[in-house]
Amino acid sequence: MNVTRAIQAVEPVVPAGSTLQLILAATIGVAVIIVLITWLKVHPFLALSIGAVGVGVGAGMAPNAAVTSFGAGFGSTMAGVGVLVGFGAMFGKLLADSGGADRIVDALVSRSSVRTLPWTMALIGGLIGLPMFFEVGLVLLIPVIILVARRSGQSLIRIAIPALAGLSVMHGLVPPHPGPLVAVTTLNANLGLTLAIGVLIAIPTVIISGPLFSKFAARWVKVPVPEMFITAADQGLEENIKRPSFIATVSGILLPVVLMLARSIADAINPGSTDPLNATLDFLGTPMIALGIAVIYAMIVFGRGGGMDRAAVSKSLADSLPPIAGILLIVGAGGGFKQVLIDTGIGTVIADAVNGSSVSVLLLAWVVAALVRVATGSATVATVTAAGILAPVAASLSSTDVSLMVLAIGAGSLFLSHVNDAGFWLVKEYLGTSVPQTLKTWTVMECLISVTGLAGVLLLNIVI
């Protein structure tokens, strides 16, 4: 995501109603959505659609404006996350049908004990998440998470949480992800220093919110492994076709990672450059293009390596899309709800309320980002809002303190993901958990990441 576009996308919005009206509308709206889904058993897509328009009207928006806002948020989410999920589903199905996923999973399970497997998954999540958007990393890792849980016999939550923690921590704390990069640009922080400190804080944060927390989460929530990515090995069938080699399979998974990382490095070295190399890397490293290239790679390399003919490859691609139709509608509706909340101006109200506070600047940075995140469901909006408020203060701080402020904002932007966050629904639908189960696992994990990240920032502020 272009940093300038991200900043422009969240210019301060004039509140649609009074502060009390906005807070009541948002609170009641979230409560209604949860009741509709958990008690009345209304489909999440319908519940989110009803709740979004209701919140907009309750906050003071004209009914037509609320509907337009919801549609805009739905469309923008589908244009971004929707395309990525579609490409990811195709890639994952080819990975499973060709036998490539079996290669990866067999290697992970055979080389890791029951005790170390969650740690291995956290490491994989962190490495994949280092250059990747969270949604891209998730759709790439979901086949591996599901097959590792099925093949190892371990709890799905025990396997999934560490991988999700690795992805989420890197997305929120480590540049060149959009959130941290926006804050780095707005606050004029040192990118290299912020990256180094971010990785330093990220390591213990992943450990606490991933492998350690997953022990408790697996006891709280027990769900069966979803019936997705079923392979011949899972069905106990003899495999008469060859499987892609381990190197070819890993290369396919890492291909979009490398493309996106190359783009980030080029942008960091020559920001704003329009030379042919930068332009090419900027195009190839766009998440949609990188994943599209990975799908083409899978069609050729996985298909041929797995002995699949053109008809089999075509069937695999076609079969990958129906199971994610519901996921896409729910995630899109979550994006629509988020946009309505943003357009009501609740983020502006929160920013005005805390502006000029005498609290520690690092703690204030975290609080502002956390409040906006909880209210709007958008980590990027939370990051840009907090960075904009703290920019005048950052001008008088040392380079190290500014980098710590960037990370405090990043940590706050991950706090308390719930029903107004499209990522909440993406995780829920992929793992097959209920809303309460997702709150007990994913939401608690995000809170742990946020609080642990803040603790790391405050501790480093003492010693450096």
C-alpha positions in Angstrom: 0.0 0.0 0.0 1.4 3.4 -1.0 2.1 5.5 2.1 0.7 8.7 0.6 -2.5 7.0 -0.3 -2.8 5.5 3.1 -2.5 8.9 4.7 -4.9 10.5 2.3 -7.4 7.7 2.9 -7.9 8.6 6.5 -8.0 12.4 6.5 -9.9 13.6 9.6 -13.7 13.2 9.2 -16.3 15.6 10.6 -18.2 13.7 13.2 -21.8 12.8 12.1 -23.2 13.4 15.6 -22.3 14.3 19.1 -19.6 12.4 21.0 -22.1 10.5 23.2 -24.2 9.6 20.1 -21.2 8.2 18.3 -20.0 6.1 21.2 -23.5 4.8 21.9 -24.2 4.0 18.3 -20.9 2.1 17.9 -21.3 0.2 21.2 -24.9 -0.8 20.6 -24.1 -1.7 17.0 -21.4 -4.1 18.0 -23.6 -5.6 20.7 -26.5 -6.1 18.2 -24.2 -7.9 15.7 -22.9 -10.3 18.4 -26.5 -11.0 19.6 -27.8 -11.6 16.1 -25.0 -14.1 15.3 -24.7 -15.9 18.6 -28.3 -15.9 19.9 -30.6 -15.6 16.9 -28.2 -17.5 14.7 -28.4 -14.9 11.9 -25.7 -15.4 9.2 -22.7 -13.1 9.9 -23.0 -11.5 6.5 -26.6 -10.4 7.1 -25.9 -9.4 10.7 -22.9 -7.2 9.8 -24.9 -5.6 7.0 -27.8 -4.8 9.3 -25.5 -3.6 12.1 -23.4 -1.4 9.8 -26.3 0.6 8.4 -27.9 0.8 11.8 -24.8 2.2 13.4 -24.4 4.8 10.6 -28.0 6.0 11.0 -27.8 5.9 14.8 -24.6 8.0 14.7 -26.3 10.7 12.7 -25.6 9.8 9.1 -28.3 10.0 6.5 -29.7 6.5 5.6 -28.5 6.8 2.0 -25.0 7.9 3.2 -24.8 5.0 5.6 -25.7 2.6 2.8 -23.2 4.2 0.4 -20.4 4.1 3.1 -21.1 0.4 3.7 -21.0 -0.3 -0.1 -17.7 1.6 -0.4 -16.1 -0.4 2.4 -17.4 -3.7 1.1 -16.1 -2.9 -2.4 -12.6 -1.7 -1.2 -12.3 -4.8 1.0 -13.2 -7.1 -1.9 -10.8 -5.3 -4.2 -8.0 -5.9 -1.8 -8.5 -8.9 0.6 -11.1 -10.6 -1.7 -8.8 -11.0 -4.6 -6.0 -12.2 -2.3 -8.2 -14.8 -0.7 -9.3 -16.0 -4.1 -5.8 -16.4 -5.4 -4.8 -17.9 -2.1 -7.5 -20.5 -2.3 -6.5 -21.5 -5.8 -2.8 -21.7 -4.8 -3.7 -23.7 -1.6 -5.9 -26.2 -3.5 -3.2 -26.9 -6.1 -0.7 -27.2 -3.3 -2.9 -29.9 -1.7 -4.1 -31.7 -4.8 -0.6 -32.0 -6.3 0.8 -33.5 -3.2 3.0 -30.5 -2.5 1.4 -29.8 0.8 2.1 -33.3 1.9 5.8 -32.7 1.2 5.9 -29.7 3.4 3.7 -31.2 6.2 5.6 -34.5 6.2 8.9 -32.6 6.6 7.5 -30.4 9.4 5.9 -33.2 11.3 8.8 -35.6 10.9 11.4 -33.1 12.0 9.5 -31.6 14.9 8.4 -33.2 18.1 4.9 -32.7 19.6 6.5 -30.2 21.9 8.4 -28.2 19.3 5.8 -28.2 16.5 4.0 -25.0 17.8 7.4 -23.3 18.0 8.2 -24.3 14.4 4.8 -22.9 13.3 5.6 -19.6 15.1 8.9 -19.4 13.3 7.3 -20.1 9.9 4.6 -17.5 10.6 7.2 -14.9 11.5 9.4 -15.6 8.5 6.4 -15.5 6.1 5.0 -12.5 7.8 8.2 -10.4 7.7 7.7 -9.1 4.2 4.0 -10.0 3.7 0.6 -8.5 4.4 -1.2 -10.4 7.1 -4.0 -11.5 4.7 -1.5 -12.8 2.1 0.5 -14.7 4.7 -2.7 -16.2 6.1 -4.0 -17.6 2.8 -0.6 -19.1 2.0 -0.2 -20.7 5.4 -3.8 -22.0 5.9 -3.3 -25.2 4.0 -0.1 -25.9 6.0 -1.8 -25.1 9.3 -4.8 -27.3 8.6 -2.7 -30.2 7.2 -0.1 -30.1 10.1 -2.9 -30.1 12.6 -4.6 -33.1 10.9 -1.5 -35.1 10.3 0.1 -34.4 13.7 -3.1 -35.1 15.7 -2.5 -31.9 17.7 -5.2 -29.3 18.4 -6.0 -27.0 15.5 -5.7 -24.0 17.9 -2.4 -25.2 19.2 -1.0 -25.2 15.7 -2.8 -22.1 14.3 -2.3 -19.6 17.1 1.6 -19.6 16.9 1.5 -19.2 13.1 -1.1 -16.4 13.4 1.0 -14.7 16.1 4.0 -14.7 13.9 2.1 -13.1 11.0 0.3 -10.5 13.1 3.3 -9.4 15.1 5.4 -8.8 12.0 2.5 -7.0 10.3 2.0 -4.6 13.2 5.5 -4.0 14.5 8.0 -4.4 11.7 8.5 -2.1 8.7 8.0 -2.3 5.7 4.4 -3.2 6.4 2.0 -0.4 5.6 1.1 0.5 9.3 4.6 0.9 10.7 5.8 2.5 7.4 3.1 5.2 7.6 4.1 5.9 11.1 7.8 6.0 10.2 7.1 8.5 7.4 4.7 10.7 9.4 7.0 10.9 12.5 10.2 11.1 10.4 11.7 8.1 12.2 14.9 6.3 11.2 13.7 3.2 9.2 16.7 1.1 9.9 16.7 1.7 13.6 12.9 1.2 13.8 13.3 -2.1 11.9 16.0 -3.3 14.2 14.2 -2.4 17.4 10.9 -3.8 16.0 12.5 -7.2 15.4 14.0 -7.1 18.9 10.5 -6.5 20.4 8.8 -8.9 18.0 10.7 -12.0 19.1 9.5 -12.2 22.8 6.1 -10.9 21.6 5.7 -13.9 19.2 6.8 -16.3 21.9 4.4 -15.1 24.5 1.3 -14.7 22.2 2.1 -17.7 20.1 3.5 -21.0 21.5 3.0 -20.1 25.2 -0.6 -18.7 24.8 -1.6 -21.5 22.5 -1.4 -23.9 25.4 -4.2 -22.1 27.2 -6.2 -21.3 24.1 -6.2 -25.0 23.1 -7.8 -25.9 26.4 -10.4 -23.1 26.2 -11.4 -23.9 22.6 -11.6 -27.3 21.0 -12.7 -27.4 17.3 -12.3 -30.1 14.7 -9.9 -29.6 11.8 -11.9 -28.1 8.9 -12.6 -30.5 6.0 -10.4 -28.5 3.7 -7.4 -29.4 1.6 -8.0 -33.1 1.8 -5.2 -35.0 0.2 -4.8 -38.6 -0.9 -2.6 -39.2 2.1 -5.3 -38.0 4.4 -7.8 -40.4 2.8 -5.5 -43.3 3.3 -5.2 -43.8 -0.5 -2.2 -45.1 -2.4 -0.7 -42.3 -4.3 0.0 -43.4 -7.8 1.1 -40.0 -8.9 4.4 -38.3 -8.1 4.5 -35.3 -5.9 6.4 -32.0 -6.5 9.8 -31.9 -5.0 10.3 -30.3 -1.6 12.4 -27.5 -3.2 9.8 -26.8 -5.9 7.1 -26.7 -3.3 8.9 -24.4 -0.9 9.9 -22.2 -3.8 6.3 -21.8 -4.7 5.3 -20.7 -1.2 8.3 -18.3 -1.0 7.9 -16.9 -4.5 5.4 -14.1 -3.5 7.4 -13.5 -0.3 10.5 -12.9 -2.3 8.7 -10.6 -4.8 7.1 -8.5 -2.0 10.4 -8.3 -0.1 12.3 -7.2 -3.2 9.8 -4.5 -3.7 10.1 -3.3 -0.1 13.9 -3.3 -0.3 13.8 -1.3 -3.5 11.4 1.2 -2.1 13.5 1.6 1.0 16.7 2.1 -0.9 15.3 4.4 -3.6 12.0 5.8 -2.3 9.9 7.4 -5.1 12.3 6.2 -7.8 10.8 5.7 -11.3 13.7 3.9 -12.9 12.8 0.7 -14.8 14.1 -1.7 -12.1 12.1 -0.1 -9.3 9.0 0.2 -11.5 9.3 -3.5 -12.4 9.8 -4.6 -8.7 7.0 -2.3 -7.6 4.7 -4.0 -10.1 5.8 -7.6 -9.4 5.8 -7.0 -5.6 2.2 -5.8 -5.5 0.4 -8.4 -3.4 -2.2 -9.2 -6.0 0.4 -9.6 -8.7 2.7 -11.6 -6.5 0.0 -14.0 -5.5 -1.2 -14.2 -9.1 2.3 -15.2 -10.3 2.3 -17.8 -7.5 -0.9 -19.3 -8.8 0.6 -19.5 -12.4 3.7 -21.1 -10.9 1.5 -23.7 -9.0 -0.4 -24.5 -12.2 2.8 -25.3 -14.0 5.2 -26.6 -11.4 2.8 -28.2 -8.9 0.6 -29.6 -11.7 3.5 -31.1 -13.6 5.3 -32.2 -10.5 2.2 -33.9 -9.2 1.4 -35.6 -12.5 -1.8 -33.5 -13.0 -3.1 -33.0 -16.6 -4.7 -29.8 -17.8 -8.2 -31.1 -16.9 -7.1 -31.9 -13.3 -5.5 -28.5 -12.9 -8.6 -26.8 -14.2 -10.8 -28.9 -11.8 -8.6 -28.1 -8.9 -8.9 -24.3 -9.6 -12.6 -24.5 -10.0 -13.1 -26.5 -6.8 -11.1 -24.0 -4.8 -13.6 -21.2 -5.1 -17.0 -22.4 -3.9 -15.8 -23.1 -0.3 -14.6 -19.5 0.2 -17.8 -17.7 -1.2 -19.2 -17.4 2.3 -15.9 -16.2 3.7 -15.6 -13.5 1.1 -19.1 -12.1 1.8 -18.5 -12.1 5.5 -15.1 -10.4 5.2 -16.5 -7.9 2.8 -19.3 -7.0 5.2 -16.8 -6.6 8.0 -14.9 -4.1 5.8 -18.2 -2.3 5.1 -18.9 -2.1 8.8 -15.5 -0.7 9.5 -15.9 2.0 6.8 -19.2 3.1 8.3 -17.5 3.5 11.7 -14.7 5.5 10.1 -17.1 7.7 8.1 -19.1 8.5 11.3 -16.0 10.4 12.5 -15.6 8.4 15.7 -11.8 8.3 15.1 -11.7 12.1 15.0 -13.7 12.3 18.3 -11.1 10.0 20.0 -8.2 11.9 18.6 -9.6 15.2 19.9 -10.3 13.7 23.3 -6.7 12.7 24.0 -4.9 15.6 22.2 -2.9 17.6 24.6 -2.8 14.9 27.3 0.0 15.0 29.8 0.4 11.2 29.8 3.8 9.7 28.8 4.1 10.1 25.1 4.8 6.4 24.4 1.9 5.3 26.5 -0.3 8.0 24.9 0.7 6.8 21.5 -0.4 3.3 22.3 -3.7 4.4 23.9 -4.7 6.6 20.9 -3.9 3.8 18.5 -5.7 1.2 20.6 -8.8 3.4 21.0 -9.1 4.1 17.3 -8.5 0.4 16.5 -11.2 -0.8 18.8 -13.6 1.8 17.5 -13.0 1.5 13.8 -11.5 -2.0 13.4 -8.8 -0.6 11.1 -5.1 -0.9 12.1 -4.1 1.5 9.4 -6.6 4.2 10.5 -5.4 3.7 14.1 -1.8 4.1 13.0 -2.3 7.2 10.9 -4.5 8.9 13.5 -2.0 8.3 16.3 1.0 9.3 14.2 -0.8 12.5 13.1 -1.5 13.5 16.7 2.0 12.7 18.0 3.9 14.2 15.0 4.5 17.6 16.7 5.8 15.9 19.9 8.0 13.5 17.9 9.9 16.5 16.4 11.5 17.2 19.8 12.4 13.6 20.6 15.6 11.7 20.0 15.9 9.3 17.0 15.6 6.3 19.4 12.5 7.7 21.1 10.8 8.4 17.8 11.4 4.8 16.7 10.0 3.5 20.0 6.9 5.8 19.4 6.4 4.2 16.0 6.4 0.7 17.7 4.1 1.9 20.5 1.6 3.0 17.8 2.0 -0.3 16.0 1.4 -2.3 19.1 -1.7 -0.2 19.9 -3.1 -0.7 16.4 -3.4 -4.4 17.0 -5.4 -4.2 20.2 -8.7 -6.0 20.6 -9.7 -7.2 17.2 -13.4 -8.0 17.2 -16.5 -8.0 15.0 -15.7 -4.7 13.2 -12.4 -6.1 11.9 -12.4 -8.0 8.6 -9.4 -10.0 9.8 -11.5 -11.3 12.7 -14.0 -12.9 10.2 -11.2 -14.2 8.0 -9.6 -16.1 10.8 -13.0 -17.2 12.2 -14.2 -18.7 8.9 -10.9 -20.4 8.0 -10.6 -22.1 11.4 -14.3 -22.9 11.7 -14.7 -21.3 15.1 -17.8 -19.6 16.6 -17.8 -15.9 17.5 -17.2 -16.6 21.2 -14.4 -19.1 20.3 -12.8 -16.5 18.1 -12.9 -13.9 20.8 -11.3 -16.4 23.3 -8.5 -17.2 20.9 -7.8 -14.7 18.1 -8.9 -11.6 20.0 -7.1 -12.5 23.2 -4.0 -13.3 21.1 -4.2 -9.8 19.5 -4.5 -8.2 23.0 -1.5 -10.1 24.2 0.5 -9.0 21.2 -0.5 -5.4 21.8 0.2 -5.3 25.5 3.5 -7.3 25.2 4.6 -5.0 22.5 3.9 -2.0 24.6 5.8 -3.6 27.6 8.8 -4.2 25.3 8.7 -0.5 24.1 8.5 0.8 27.7 11.4 -1.5 28.9 13.6 -0.5 26.0 12.9 3.1 26.8 14.4 2.6 30.2 17.6 1.0 29.0 18.4 2.8 25.8 
